[in-house]
């Protein structure tokens, strides 16, 4: 078992509950952690046995960029459902909205999916 991760992927998307937020894109930082069995990939050294983290990061960015969301909770749940597929055993997704509050560095949400 191993963990594949992508940390703080910058994505600009339309997100927010206020009208001014829906008029322009805002920067989000998206992190993903995926638990999976690396045995086949390590044994064969073949990309076909692994998760392509470049393609995965492109998929994350495209999903967020092409949608319009009021809540980061909505984006997190929908993106986790969209991404979670075999050979992933579990997935944890974190979305940070750095400019949400002037009084803090960042706010965000975290969701998790796991196979039974």
C-alpha positions in Angstrom: 0.0 0.0 0.0 1.2 3.5 -0.7 0.1 7.1 -1.0 0.1 9.3 -4.1 -0.3 13.0 -3.3 -0.7 16.3 -5.1 -0.3 19.3 -2.8 -1.6 22.9 -3.3 -2.4 22.7 -7.0 -3.4 26.3 -7.9 -6.8 26.4 -9.7 -8.7 29.5 -10.7 -12.5 29.0 -10.8 -15.8 30.8 -10.3 -16.7 30.1 -6.7 -18.6 32.0 -3.9 -22.0 33.0 -2.6 -21.7 36.7 -3.2 -22.6 38.3 -6.6 -19.1 39.8 -6.9 -17.5 36.4 -6.4 -19.6 35.0 -9.3 -18.3 37.6 -11.7 -14.6 36.6 -11.7 -12.4 33.6 -11.0 -10.7 33.1 -7.6 -7.6 31.1 -6.8 -8.1 27.9 -4.9 -5.4 25.5 -3.7 -6.4 21.8 -4.2 -4.6 18.9 -2.5 -5.3 15.3 -3.1 -4.0 12.2 -1.3 -4.8 8.7 -2.7 -4.1 5.4 -1.0 -3.5 2.5 -3.3 -1.6 -0.6 -3.9 1.8 0.2 -5.6 2.9 -3.4 -5.9 2.1 -3.8 -9.6 3.6 -0.5 -10.6 6.7 -1.1 -8.5 7.2 -4.6 -9.9 6.7 -3.8 -13.5 7.9 -0.1 -13.5 5.0 0.4 -16.0 2.9 3.5 -16.2 -0.2 1.3 -17.0 0.0 -0.1 -13.5 0.1 3.4 -11.8 -2.1 6.5 -11.5 -0.8 9.2 -13.8 -0.5 12.2 -11.4 0.0 14.6 -14.3 -3.3 13.5 -15.9 -4.9 13.5 -12.5 -3.8 17.1 -11.8 -5.1 18.2 -15.2 -8.5 16.5 -14.5 -8.7 18.3 -11.1 -8.0 21.7 -12.7 -10.4 21.2 -15.6 -13.2 20.1 -13.4 -12.9 23.1 -11.1 -12.2 25.6 -13.9 -15.2 24.5 -16.0 -17.7 24.6 -13.2 -19.5 27.3 -11.3 -19.9 26.8 -7.6 -21.4 28.8 -4.7 -19.7 26.6 -2.0 -16.4 25.0 -1.7 -18.2 22.1 0.0 -20.1 21.5 -3.2 -16.9 21.5 -5.3 -15.2 19.2 -2.9 -18.0 16.6 -2.8 -18.5 16.6 -6.6 -14.8 16.5 -7.4 -14.2 13.7 -4.9 -17.0 11.7 -6.5 -15.7 12.4 -10.0 -12.1 11.3 -9.2 -12.6 8.3 -6.9 -12.2 5.2 -9.0 -10.1 1.9 -9.0 -7.3 1.4 -8.2 -7.8 3.9 -5.5 -8.6 2.4 -2.1 -9.2 5.8 -0.5 -9.1 9.4 -1.5 -8.8 12.6 0.6 -9.3 15.9 -1.1 -8.7 19.3 0.5 -9.7 22.7 -1.0 -8.3 25.9 0.4 -9.7 29.3 -0.4 -6.8 31.6 0.6 -8.6 35.0 0.1 -11.8 34.0 1.9 -11.2 35.9 5.1 -8.8 38.9 5.7 -8.2 37.8 9.3 -6.7 34.4 8.5 -4.3 33.0 6.0 -6.7 30.4 4.6 -10.0 28.5 5.0 -11.0 25.3 3.4 -12.7 22.0 3.5 -11.6 18.3 3.4 -13.6 15.3 2.2 -12.7 11.6 2.2 -13.8 8.6 0.2 -12.9 5.0 1.0 -13.7 1.5 -0.3 -15.7 -0.7 2.1 
